[in-house]
């Protein structure tokens, strides 16, 4: 929504400690305790959605911005955590592929 230069300024103010991967809750994949529970299984979708968002954010940051490296690392971790659960249990497999595709395309 913002031109890259404006987004970079906003992002540095919104998450001033992103390069240090803080707050940790945004950079750490969610843990799913029971994939057969349709509500808890949504956390796999959250991980894939975050991978998509972190990759999109990283594209808008300067190549030399340390927050870019943190965003790409978080994207990779979230994607790896979510991808392994795209298939295997109906609670996730009937919709997780959509978020996986968005993350992979970002």
VMD Tcl script that draws the C-alpha trace (Angstrom):
set ca {
  {0.00 0.00 0.00}
  {2.95 2.32 0.63}
  {5.83 3.12 -1.69}
  {8.91 1.12 -0.64}
  {10.71 4.09 0.91}
  {7.68 5.02 3.02}
  {7.11 1.40 4.01}
  {10.70 1.06 5.18}
  {10.34 4.08 7.45}
  {7.01 2.84 8.81}
  {8.30 -0.70 9.34}
  {11.40 0.47 11.22}
  {9.13 2.36 13.60}
  {6.49 -0.38 13.86}
  {9.00 -3.18 14.60}
  {12.17 -1.37 15.69}
  {13.75 -4.61 16.94}
  {12.97 -6.77 13.92}
  {16.65 -7.33 13.17}
  {16.93 -8.94 16.61}
  {13.82 -11.03 15.84}
  {11.76 -9.26 18.48}
  {9.07 -9.64 19.50}
  {9.93 -13.33 19.39}
  {6.28 -14.34 19.08}
  {6.18 -12.93 15.53}
  {9.36 -14.67 14.44}
  {8.76 -18.08 16.00}
  {6.43 -20.58 14.32}
  {3.35 -21.55 16.28}
  {3.30 -25.01 17.78}
  {0.35 -27.26 16.93}
  {-0.47 -29.72 19.70}
  {-3.29 -31.63 17.96}
  {-3.74 -31.52 14.19}
  {-6.98 -33.51 14.38}
  {-8.55 -30.57 16.24}
  {-9.86 -28.23 13.56}
  {-9.34 -25.14 15.72}
  {-5.77 -25.90 16.73}
  {-4.89 -27.03 13.19}
  {-5.42 -23.44 12.10}
  {-2.01 -22.69 13.59}
  {-0.46 -24.50 10.62}
  {-2.28 -21.99 8.45}
  {-0.95 -19.18 10.62}
  {2.59 -20.42 10.05}
  {2.13 -20.54 6.29}
  {0.43 -17.16 6.27}
  {3.30 -15.68 8.27}
  {5.80 -17.19 5.81}
  {3.94 -15.43 3.01}
  {3.87 -12.13 4.90}
  {7.50 -12.27 6.02}
  {8.62 -12.91 2.45}
  {6.51 -10.02 1.20}
  {7.91 -7.73 3.89}
  {11.47 -8.78 3.09}
  {10.98 -7.84 -0.56}
  {10.17 -4.28 0.50}
  {13.20 -3.86 2.75}
  {16.62 -2.73 1.55}
  {19.01 -5.56 0.70}
  {21.37 -4.30 3.42}
  {18.71 -3.98 6.11}
  {19.40 -6.51 8.91}
  {15.63 -6.80 9.41}
  {15.43 -8.24 5.88}
  {17.64 -11.18 6.88}
  {15.52 -11.74 9.99}
  {12.32 -11.61 7.93}
  {13.64 -14.11 5.39}
  {14.84 -16.46 8.13}
  {11.46 -16.25 9.85}
  {9.72 -16.92 6.53}
  {11.84 -20.01 5.92}
  {11.21 -21.34 9.44}
  {7.45 -20.77 9.24}
  {7.27 -22.30 5.78}
  {9.24 -25.39 6.81}
  {7.06 -25.84 9.88}
  {3.82 -25.53 7.92}
  {4.70 -27.32 4.69}
  {5.16 -30.70 6.30}
  {1.50 -30.63 7.36}
  {-0.15 -29.58 4.11}
  {-1.16 -33.20 3.52}
  {-1.95 -36.08 5.82}
  {-4.92 -34.94 7.87}
  {-8.16 -33.58 6.43}
  {-8.32 -30.85 9.08}
  {-5.44 -29.15 7.33}
  {-5.03 -30.61 3.89}
  {-8.33 -29.30 2.53}
  {-7.14 -25.68 2.80}
  {-3.47 -25.37 3.81}
  {-2.21 -25.78 0.24}
  {-3.62 -22.34 -0.57}
  {-1.47 -20.65 2.07}
  {1.53 -22.78 1.11}
  {1.23 -21.64 -2.50}
  {0.99 -17.99 -1.47}
  {4.11 -18.36 0.68}
  {6.05 -20.11 -2.07}
  {5.05 -17.51 -4.66}
  {5.94 -14.50 -2.48}
}
mol new
graphics top color blue
foreach p $ca { graphics top sphere $p radius 0.5 }
foreach p [lrange $ca 0 end-1] q [lrange $ca 1 end] { graphics top cylinder $p $q radius 0.2 }
display resetview
